[in-house]
Amino acid sequence: MKAVRRPQFLTDLEEGADYLQTQAGDEVLARWRESVKNTLRLIQQFPELGRLRSDLPIEGIRTLNLREFPDYLVFYRLRAGRIEFLRVKHGMMHLPGLFESENP
């Protein structure tokens, strides 16, 4: 299944990487990046693995935690034969607010 990384997903990756490098250093950042890659691969192999989120304002969004960093969530949805990676964010925030001002 084809995967598409939305612009906000790429921005989240950069912001998450900057934050982790500043707060925890290069070793943690490298582990986080590897965990993101592994999670994206897993989703591509098993697209329906993630939890379907009825609490978010856009229908069909799923989330899956990063294995090594379980407080981080990958937000994605399945559309027209592809996987759209929408966001990657720390889960301890107001999650519905992530999608209120956009229509991915």
N, C-alpha and C positions, 0 to 999 in steps of 0.2 A: 504494500500500500504506500502510495506517495506521501511524503511528509512536507508540510509547509510551515516554516517558522515565521510567524507574524512579526511586524516591526516592534510591537510592544514586548514580545517575548525576548527579542534580541536586546532591547534596552534593559529589560529586567536582568538578563544575564550579565551585562556590563556593570549595572549598579550592584548586583549581588557580589560579583567578583571584586569590585573596588572596595566594598564594605568589608568583605572577608579578608582581603589582603591587608587592609588597614588595621582591622581589629584582631586578626588571628595569624597573619603571616602567610608566606608562600606555600608552606607545606599543607596547611589546611585548605588554602585556595586550590591547590592541585588536586587534592582529594575530592573537594566539592565539584570541580569541573568534571572529574572522572565519574562521579556519582550522577551528575546530570546526563552525561553521555550514555551511561549504562541504563538509566531510566528511560531515556528517549528510545534506545534500542529495544528495550523490553516492551514499551508501548507499541512500537512498530510491529513487533512479533505477535503481541496479544492486545489489540486495540481496545477491547472491551474490558480489560483488566481493571482500569480505574473506576473509582466510585462515581456514579452519576449524581450530580449535585442539583437537587431541586431547590436549594436555598439561594441560588444565584439568579440574577435577573435575566440571563440569557439561557434559553433552553438548550439542553444537550451537552452542557459542559461536564467534563469528567476531571477528577483529580487523582494523582498518584504521588505518594510521598517518595522522596529520595531515600534510598535504603540507608545510606550512611549518615544522612542529615534529615531525619524524619520530620523535623519541624518545617522543612521546605516542601512545597507542593508544586507539581507541574500541572497546569491547567490546559486542557485540550478538548477538542471535539472532533467528531467524525462527520464529514460532509462530502457528499458526491465522490465517494471512492478515495478520499484522502484524509489524512490526519492533520488538523491545524493545531499547532502548538501556540497557545495564546499568551500565557504568562508563566513565570516561575517566581514564586514569592514565599516569604516566610508565612506560615499558617496562623501565626498569632497576631492577626490584624482583622479589621472589619472586611471580610472577604467579599460580600456583595458590593461594597464600594469600589472594588477593583474594576467593575464592569459597568457602573452607572453612567459614565459619561462617554462610553464608546459603544460601537456596534461592530465587533470583530467579524 
